[in-house]
Amino acid sequence: MPKTYQEHRRRWMIKSGGGLAIIGFGACLIAEAAMLKSGGAATSSWVAYGTVALVVFNAGLAIFGDAVRHRVHMDRLE
């Protein structure tokens, strides 16, 4: 576990940007699954696509949440 301000800052910078990018990508995938559904695609197709989309979106939230934790540690060390 990082102990110094600089270690927390580095992890915060990487995880916050990466997490936000993954959240955005997951949101786009969710919209694509919705378009497949409204376009009349087979149920198994849009359900599988939507499931993967939600996994990606939630992974982004988890990574961003971890970035927030590092930011809190940075503030605590200041």
C-alpha positions as a Markdown table, in Angstrom:
| # | Residue | x | y | z |
|---|---|---|---|---|
| 1 | Met | 0.0 | 0.0 | 0.0 |
| 2 | Pro | 1.4 | 3.4 | -0.9 |
| 3 | Lys | 2.4 | 5.5 | 2.0 |
| 4 | Thr | 3.7 | 8.8 | 0.5 |
| 5 | Tyr | 1.8 | 11.7 | -1.0 |
| 6 | Gln | 3.6 | 11.2 | -4.4 |
| 7 | Glu | 2.5 | 7.5 | -4.6 |
| 8 | His | -1.1 | 8.4 | -3.9 |
| 9 | Arg | -1.0 | 11.2 | -6.4 |
| 10 | Arg | 0.4 | 8.9 | -9.1 |
| 11 | Arg | -2.2 | 6.3 | -8.5 |
| 12 | Trp | -5.0 | 9.0 | -8.3 |
| 13 | Met | -3.9 | 10.5 | -11.6 |
| 14 | Ile | -3.9 | 7.1 | -13.4 |
| 15 | Lys | -7.0 | 5.6 | -11.9 |
| 16 | Ser | -9.2 | 8.8 | -12.1 |
| 17 | Gly | -8.6 | 9.3 | -15.9 |
| 18 | Gly | -8.8 | 5.6 | -16.6 |
| 19 | Gly | -11.9 | 5.1 | -14.6 |
| 20 | Leu | -13.7 | 8.0 | -16.3 |
| 21 | Ala | -12.7 | 6.7 | -19.7 |
| 22 | Ile | -14.0 | 3.2 | -18.9 |
| 23 | Ile | -17.2 | 4.6 | -17.5 |
| 24 | Gly | -17.8 | 6.6 | -20.7 |
| 25 | Phe | -17.0 | 3.5 | -22.8 |
| 26 | Gly | -19.4 | 1.4 | -20.8 |
| 27 | Ala | -22.1 | 4.0 | -21.2 |
| 28 | Cys | -21.6 | 3.9 | -25.0 |
| 29 | Leu | -21.9 | 0.1 | -24.9 |
| 30 | Ile | -25.1 | 0.4 | -22.9 |
| 31 | Ala | -26.5 | 2.8 | -25.5 |
| 32 | Glu | -25.5 | 0.4 | -28.3 |
| 33 | Ala | -27.3 | -2.5 | -26.5 |
| 34 | Ala | -30.4 | -0.3 | -26.3 |
| 35 | Met | -30.2 | 0.4 | -30.0 |
| 36 | Leu | -29.9 | -3.3 | -30.7 |
| 37 | Lys | -33.0 | -4.0 | -28.7 |
| 38 | Ser | -35.0 | -1.2 | -30.3 |
| 39 | Gly | -33.8 | -2.3 | -33.7 |
| 40 | Gly | -35.4 | -5.8 | -33.2 |
| 41 | Ala | -32.2 | -7.8 | -32.8 |
| 42 | Ala | -32.4 | -11.3 | -31.3 |
| 43 | Thr | -32.9 | -11.2 | -27.5 |
| 44 | Ser | -29.8 | -13.2 | -26.8 |
| 45 | Ser | -27.8 | -10.7 | -28.8 |
| 46 | Trp | -28.7 | -7.5 | -27.0 |
| 47 | Val | -28.9 | -9.2 | -23.5 |
| 48 | Ala | -25.3 | -10.5 | -23.9 |
| 49 | Tyr | -24.1 | -7.2 | -25.2 |
| 50 | Gly | -25.9 | -5.3 | -22.5 |
| 51 | Thr | -24.5 | -7.6 | -19.8 |
| 52 | Val | -20.9 | -7.0 | -21.0 |
| 53 | Ala | -21.7 | -3.3 | -21.2 |
| 54 | Leu | -22.8 | -3.2 | -17.6 |
| 55 | Val | -19.8 | -5.1 | -16.5 |
| 56 | Val | -17.5 | -2.6 | -18.2 |
| 57 | Phe | -19.5 | 0.4 | -16.8 |
| 58 | Asn | -19.3 | -1.0 | -13.2 |
| 59 | Ala | -15.6 | -1.8 | -13.6 |
| 60 | Gly | -15.1 | 1.9 | -14.4 |
| 61 | Leu | -17.0 | 2.9 | -11.4 |
| 62 | Ala | -14.9 | 0.7 | -9.2 |
| 63 | Ile | -11.7 | 2.0 | -10.6 |
| 64 | Phe | -12.9 | 5.6 | -10.2 |
| 65 | Gly | -14.0 | 4.8 | -6.6 |
| 66 | Asp | -10.5 | 3.6 | -5.9 |
| 67 | Ala | -9.1 | 6.8 | -7.3 |
| 68 | Val | -11.3 | 8.8 | -4.9 |
| 69 | Arg | -9.8 | 6.7 | -2.1 |
| 70 | His | -6.3 | 7.8 | -3.1 |
| 71 | Arg | -7.4 | 11.4 | -3.3 |
| 72 | Val | -8.7 | 11.2 | 0.2 |
| 73 | His | -5.3 | 9.8 | 1.4 |
| 74 | Met | -3.6 | 12.6 | -0.4 |
| 75 | Asp | -5.7 | 15.2 | 1.4 |
| 76 | Arg | -5.1 | 13.4 | 4.7 |
| 77 | Leu | -1.3 | 13.6 | 4.2 |
| 78 | Glu | -1.3 | 17.3 | 3.3 |
